[in-house]
């Protein structure tokens, strides 16, 4: 949905800008593939531990999964930013669309870790039955994306005119806020998945939890 909104709102910059945004979809989702797979495991494993009332192991799985996806996405993010031009070439960029694609892709992938944290925490939350957090974070993320697209792409209401870079920044801003919302959801002391509980019980990532994931 974010990519669809960005494609629509950068259309004011011309068809090459729209194509530039479109070029980034496949490499972005390829980069996130390992994280998507991990999130499926997180939901399933946390749901089992929730059914068993095994709070300690559920939290251990979550912290292990978060560390795992963080390490993976930092590596992927660095590669994506450094080799953005080559990646756009492999995706079929033309001289007219490449600059747009590279600019958008570098900013999106530079801030992709916030998106990953949001998705992983939300997956764990779904495992304990909290399905509303996903809808809330996605609605807020996309709403902020629309607002800041309007402000930053064309430089409205006194904001700088950043073009396609503005669209990418707006997307990252939306995911940052959504990520904070997701983290806040596991900061509630009545939540089965709880960062204060992890700290109090000195729960750390383990190899055995990673193998289960």
SVG drawing of the C-alpha trace seen along z (x, -y; Angstrom):
<svg xmlns="http://www.w3.org/2000/svg" viewBox="-8 -28 37 54">
<polyline fill="none" stroke="black" stroke-width="0.4" points="0.0,0.0 2.9,-2.4 4.5,-1.8 1.1,-2.3 0.6,-5.6 4.1,-6.7 3.7,-5.8 0.5,-7.8 1.9,-10.9 5.2,-11.1 3.3,-11.1 3.4,-14.9 7.1,-14.6 6.5,-12.6 6.4,-9.1 10.0,-8.4 9.6,-9.1 6.6,-6.6 8.8,-4.0 11.6,-4.7 9.4,-3.8 8.2,-0.7 11.7,0.5 12.4,0.8 9.5,3.1 11.1,6.4 14.5,5.9 12.9,4.5 10.8,7.6 13.6,9.9 15.7,8.2 12.8,8.7 12.2,12.4 14.2,13.8 12.5,11.5 9.0,12.5 9.9,16.1 11.2,15.5 8.0,13.6 5.9,16.7 8.0,18.7 7.7,16.1 3.9,16.1 3.8,19.9 6.3,20.4 5.0,17.6 1.4,18.9 2.6,22.4 4.3,20.9 1.3,18.8 -0.9,21.8 1.6,23.6 1.7,20.5 5.5,20.6 6.1,16.8 9.9,17.1 10.4,19.2 8.0,17.0 10.0,13.9 13.3,15.7 12.0,16.6 11.0,13.0 14.3,11.4 16.2,14.0 14.1,13.4 14.4,9.7 18.2,9.9 18.3,12.3 16.3,10.2 18.2,7.1 21.5,8.6 20.2,9.8 18.5,6.6 21.5,4.4 23.7,6.5 21.1,6.3 20.5,2.6 24.3,1.8 24.5,3.9 21.4,2.3 22.6,-1.3 26.1,-0.7 25.0,1.2 21.7,-0.6 22.8,-1.6 23.8,2.0 20.6,3.3 18.5,0.8 20.3,1.9 19.5,5.5 15.8,4.5 15.8,3.0 16.3,-0.7 16.8,-3.1 19.0,-6.2 15.8,-8.3 14.5,-6.2 17.7,-5.0 18.4,-8.2 14.9,-8.2 15.1,-4.5 18.5,-4.8 17.5,-7.8 14.2,-6.2 15.8,-2.8 18.7,-4.0 16.5,-6.0 13.9,-3.2 16.6,-0.5 18.6,-2.8 15.6,-3.0 14.2,0.5 15.2,1.8 12.3,-0.1 9.9,1.7 11.4,5.0 11.1,4.3 7.5,3.3 6.6,6.5 8.5,8.8 6.9,7.4 3.5,7.4 4.0,11.1 4.8,12.0 1.8,10.0 -0.5,11.9 0.8,15.1 -0.7,14.1 -4.0,13.0 -3.3,9.2 -4.2,8.7 -5.3,5.1 -1.7,3.8 -1.0,4.7 -4.0,2.7 -3.2,-0.3 0.5,-0.5 -0.2,-0.1 -3.0,-2.7 -0.8,-5.2 2.2,-4.5 0.3,-5.0 -1.5,-8.1 1.8,-9.7 3.2,-8.7 0.4,-10.5 0.7,-13.6 4.5,-13.9 4.4,-12.9 2.2,-16.0 4.5,-18.2 7.9,-16.9 7.4,-15.9 6.1,-19.3 7.4,-21.4 3.9,-22.4 3.2,-24.5 6.7,-25.8 8.4,-22.4 11.4,-21.8 10.7,-20.5 12.5,-17.1 10.8,-15.3 11.2,-11.5 13.5,-11.8 10.6,-13.3 8.4,-10.4 11.1,-8.0 11.6,-10.1 7.9,-10.2 7.7,-6.4 10.6,-6.0 9.0,-8.5 5.8,-6.5 7.6,-3.2 9.6,-4.9 6.4,-5.9 4.8,-2.5 7.9,-0.9 7.7,-3.0 4.0,-2.0 5.0,1.7 7.7,1.4 5.4,-0.5 2.9,2.4 5.4,4.8 6.3,2.2 2.9,2.8 3.5,4.8 0.3,6.8 1.5,8.0 2.7,11.7 5.5,10.4 7.2,7.8 10.5,6.0 10.5,5.2 10.0,8.9 12.9,9.7 15.1,7.3 13.9,8.5 14.4,12.2 17.7,11.5 16.3,13.2 18.9,13.4 18.9,14.7 20.0,18.3 21.2,20.7 18.5,23.2 15.8,20.6 17.3,19.6 17.3,23.2 13.6,23.5 12.9,20.3"/>
</svg>
